[in-house]
């Protein structure tokens, strides 16, 4: 009699585990057409839609994690641009006095491989240098 009960209990546990696995597999629905660089996914459990991307680190980030990783990427680009400005002879004090739109333009020039001459022309046109 105990053997039969054990078999029934094990069978129920296996069925519950299989049902849970199926629910996990079917939790998310990915928007079509699928592009790993940017896509939407719908969480069937919560009813929420999230933006996802595999742009960074060949890893997929969604929602808050994607925002956090994108912010880290922006900060890394800004740090690299700042190092370039310093290497070109600008002081940190000068850089900090540039208006936000000028700083963004200068970062764009440096980030796209612009020459020191192009950067100087841009800064002069903005009356910063």
C-alpha positions as CSV (number, residue, x, y, z in Angstrom):
1,X,0.0,0.0,0.0
2,X,2.8,2.4,0.8
3,X,4.4,1.7,-2.5
4,X,1.3,2.8,-4.3
5,X,1.1,6.0,-2.3
6,X,4.8,6.8,-3.0
7,X,4.2,6.2,-6.7
8,X,1.1,8.6,-6.6
9,X,3.1,11.3,-4.7
10,X,6.0,11.1,-7.1
11,X,3.7,11.2,-10.1
12,X,2.0,14.3,-8.7
13,X,5.4,16.0,-8.1
14,X,6.5,15.2,-11.6
15,X,3.3,16.6,-13.0
16,X,3.6,19.8,-11.0
17,X,7.2,20.3,-12.0
18,X,6.4,19.7,-15.7
19,X,3.5,22.2,-15.5
20,X,5.7,24.8,-13.9
21,X,8.4,24.3,-16.6
22,X,5.8,24.8,-19.3
23,X,4.6,28.0,-17.6
24,X,8.2,29.3,-17.4
25,X,8.8,28.5,-21.1
26,X,5.6,30.3,-22.2
27,X,6.0,33.3,-19.8
28,X,7.2,35.8,-22.5
29,X,6.0,36.6,-25.9
30,X,8.5,38.4,-28.2
31,X,7.2,41.0,-30.7
32,X,7.6,40.2,-34.4
33,X,9.5,40.9,-36.5
34,X,12.4,40.0,-34.2
35,X,15.6,42.0,-34.2
36,X,18.1,41.2,-31.4
37,X,19.4,44.7,-31.4
38,X,16.0,46.1,-30.2
39,X,12.7,44.2,-29.6
40,X,9.7,44.2,-27.3
41,X,8.6,41.3,-25.1
42,X,5.3,40.8,-23.4
43,X,5.2,39.2,-19.9
44,X,2.1,37.0,-19.8
45,X,2.2,36.8,-16.0
46,X,2.2,40.5,-15.3
47,X,0.7,41.9,-18.5
48,X,3.7,44.3,-18.9
49,X,5.6,45.0,-22.1
50,X,9.3,45.8,-22.0
51,X,11.9,47.0,-24.5
52,X,14.9,44.6,-24.8
53,X,18.2,44.8,-26.6
54,X,21.3,42.6,-27.2
55,X,23.4,45.7,-28.2
56,X,25.7,45.5,-25.2
57,X,28.1,42.7,-24.3
58,X,26.3,40.2,-26.6
59,X,23.9,39.8,-23.7
60,X,20.1,40.6,-23.7
61,X,19.0,43.3,-21.3
62,X,15.4,44.3,-20.7
63,X,13.5,47.1,-18.9
64,X,15.4,48.6,-16.0
65,X,18.5,46.5,-16.7
66,X,18.6,47.9,-20.2
67,X,18.3,51.5,-18.9
68,X,21.1,50.9,-16.4
69,X,23.4,49.3,-19.0
70,X,22.7,52.0,-21.5
71,X,23.5,54.7,-18.9
72,X,26.8,52.8,-18.2
73,X,27.6,52.9,-21.9
74,X,26.9,56.6,-22.1
75,X,29.1,57.3,-19.0
76,X,31.9,55.3,-20.6
77,X,31.7,57.3,-23.8
78,X,31.7,60.6,-21.9
79,X,34.8,59.5,-19.9
80,X,36.6,58.5,-23.1
81,X,35.7,61.9,-24.7
82,X,36.9,63.7,-21.5
83,X,40.2,61.9,-21.7
84,X,40.6,62.9,-25.3
85,X,39.9,66.6,-24.5
86,X,42.5,66.5,-21.7
87,X,45.0,64.9,-24.1
88,X,44.4,67.7,-26.6
89,X,45.4,70.2,-23.9
90,X,42.1,71.4,-22.6
91,X,41.9,71.6,-18.8
92,X,39.1,70.1,-16.8
93,X,38.0,73.6,-15.7
94,X,37.6,74.6,-19.3
95,X,35.6,71.5,-20.2
96,X,33.3,72.0,-17.2
97,X,32.6,75.6,-18.3
98,X,31.4,74.5,-21.8
99,X,27.6,74.8,-22.1
100,X,25.8,71.4,-22.4
101,X,25.0,71.7,-26.1
102,X,28.7,72.6,-26.8
103,X,29.9,69.7,-24.7
104,X,27.5,67.3,-26.5
105,X,28.8,68.5,-29.9
106,X,32.4,68.2,-28.9
107,X,31.8,64.7,-27.6
108,X,30.1,63.8,-30.8
109,X,33.1,65.1,-32.9
110,X,35.6,63.2,-30.7
111,X,33.4,60.0,-30.6
112,X,33.1,59.9,-34.4
113,X,36.9,60.3,-34.9
114,X,36.9,63.9,-35.8
115,X,40.3,65.7,-36.0
116,X,41.7,68.1,-33.4
117,X,41.4,70.8,-36.1
118,X,37.7,70.1,-36.5
119,X,37.1,70.2,-32.8
120,X,38.9,73.5,-32.5
121,X,36.9,75.0,-35.3
122,X,33.7,73.8,-33.6
123,X,34.7,75.3,-30.3
124,X,35.7,78.6,-31.9
125,X,32.4,78.7,-33.8
126,X,30.6,78.3,-30.4
127,X,32.7,81.1,-28.9
128,X,34.2,78.8,-26.3
129,X,37.9,78.9,-27.3
